[in-house]
């Protein structure tokens, strides 16, 4: 009987276990590594790299079409505004910058213009690839603070819900 109670109690406890991984929680606050990551979290918007791959569903679409860039921009804007992604890098950020250089407008253009060719040129010259060579996928990267795996998974699930209903 005693053994049965112990097994049942252990099983109950095992199902109640939760994990929440923090990259630096075990390091003392005086650690140089911890200070560097804390500085990134407090001053740069984050210290933990985060990225998402975006694949075209429709094989007839072109990655540089204004329609695709508009959808990518929706995702990038959500990541910046609601998700809290800092130091964001995405093709639409480069496109908005190129549009600003040509036309003085800071948004992603809704039609193809000279900014598209300039953005492609800028991206080709970077060592950091945001668009795959086959032009079928791209990535959006940035930094998030060290908030633990539990909160990160929750944010990722909210992002997926947003993408499924809006993009």
C-alpha positions in Angstrom: 0.0 0.0 0.0 2.8 2.4 1.0 4.6 1.7 -2.3 1.4 2.4 -4.3 0.8 5.7 -2.5 4.4 6.8 -3.2 4.1 5.9 -6.9 0.8 7.7 -7.2 2.1 10.8 -5.4 5.3 10.8 -7.6 3.2 10.5 -10.8 1.0 13.4 -9.6 4.1 15.5 -8.9 5.7 14.6 -12.2 2.7 15.8 -14.2 2.8 19.1 -12.3 6.4 19.9 -13.2 6.9 22.9 -15.4 10.2 24.1 -17.0 11.2 27.6 -17.8 14.7 27.9 -19.2 16.7 31.0 -18.9 20.0 31.3 -20.7 21.8 33.2 -18.0 19.9 32.8 -14.8 22.6 30.6 -13.2 25.3 33.1 -13.7 26.0 35.5 -10.9 25.0 39.2 -11.6 28.7 40.2 -11.5 29.6 37.8 -14.4 30.9 39.6 -17.4 28.7 37.5 -19.7 25.6 38.2 -17.7 26.4 42.0 -17.7 26.8 41.9 -21.5 23.5 40.2 -22.0 21.8 42.5 -19.5 23.2 45.5 -21.3 21.8 44.2 -24.6 18.4 43.6 -23.0 18.3 47.0 -21.4 19.8 49.2 -24.1 19.4 47.4 -27.4 16.0 45.9 -27.0 17.2 42.3 -26.6 20.2 40.0 -26.4 18.7 36.8 -27.7 18.6 36.2 -31.5 15.2 35.4 -32.9 14.2 34.7 -36.5 11.4 33.3 -38.6 11.5 31.8 -42.1 8.7 32.8 -44.6 7.9 30.6 -47.5 5.7 31.5 -50.4 2.6 29.3 -50.5 1.7 30.2 -54.1 4.3 29.0 -56.6 3.1 31.6 -59.1 3.9 34.5 -56.8 7.2 36.4 -56.9 8.9 37.3 -53.7 9.4 40.9 -54.9 5.8 41.4 -55.9 4.1 44.3 -54.0 1.5 41.9 -52.8 4.0 39.6 -51.1 6.0 42.5 -49.7 2.8 43.9 -48.2 2.1 40.6 -46.4 5.7 40.4 -45.2 5.4 44.0 -44.0 2.3 43.1 -42.0 4.4 40.4 -40.3 7.4 42.7 -39.7 5.2 45.4 -38.3 3.5 43.0 -35.9 6.9 41.7 -34.8 8.2 45.2 -34.2 5.0 46.6 -32.6 3.4 43.8 -30.7 6.1 41.1 -30.4 8.8 43.6 -29.3 11.4 42.4 -31.8 14.3 44.8 -31.8 17.0 45.4 -34.4 14.7 43.9 -36.9 16.1 42.9 -40.3 13.7 42.0 -43.1 13.5 42.6 -46.8 10.7 45.1 -46.2 12.9 47.2 -43.9 15.4 47.4 -46.7 12.6 48.2 -49.2 11.2 51.0 -47.0 14.7 52.4 -46.7 15.2 52.3 -50.4 11.8 53.9 -50.9 12.9 56.7 -48.5 16.2 57.2 -50.5 14.3 57.5 -53.8 11.1 59.2 -52.9 11.4 60.5 -49.3 8.6 58.1 -48.2 9.3 55.9 -45.2 6.8 53.1 -46.0 6.9 50.0 -48.1 5.7 50.9 -51.6 2.4 49.4 -52.7 3.5 49.3 -56.3 6.8 48.4 -58.0 9.1 51.4 -58.4 12.8 52.2 -58.4 13.0 51.4 -54.7 12.5 47.7 -55.5 15.6 47.5 -57.7 17.6 49.5 -55.1 16.5 47.2 -52.3 17.5 44.1 -54.3 20.9 45.7 -55.0 21.4 46.4 -51.3 20.4 42.9 -50.3 22.8 41.4 -52.9 25.7 43.3 -51.5 25.1 42.2 -47.9 26.8 39.1 -46.4 23.7 38.6 -44.3 21.2 36.8 -46.5 17.5 37.7 -46.0 16.2 36.2 -49.2 17.0 32.7 -50.4 18.8 32.2 -53.7 15.8 30.5 -55.2 13.6 33.5 -54.4 11.0 31.2 -52.7 11.7 32.1 -49.1 13.0 34.9 -46.9 13.7 35.5 -43.3 13.0 38.1 -40.7 15.4 38.4 -37.8 15.9 40.5 -34.7 16.6 40.4 -31.0 14.3 39.7 -28.0 15.1 40.1 -24.3 15.9 37.0 -22.2 12.4 36.4 -20.9 12.6 32.7 -20.4 11.4 29.8 -22.6 7.8 29.8 -21.2 7.2 33.4 -22.2 8.9 33.0 -25.5 6.7 30.0 -26.4 3.6 32.0 -25.4 4.8 34.9 -27.7 5.5 32.5 -30.5 2.0 31.0 -30.2 0.5 34.5 -30.3 2.5 35.3 -33.4 1.3 32.2 -35.1 -2.3 33.1 -34.3 -1.8 36.6 -35.8 -0.1 35.2 -38.9 -2.8 32.6 -39.5 -5.6 35.2 -39.2 -4.0 38.3 -40.8 -1.2 37.3 -43.2 
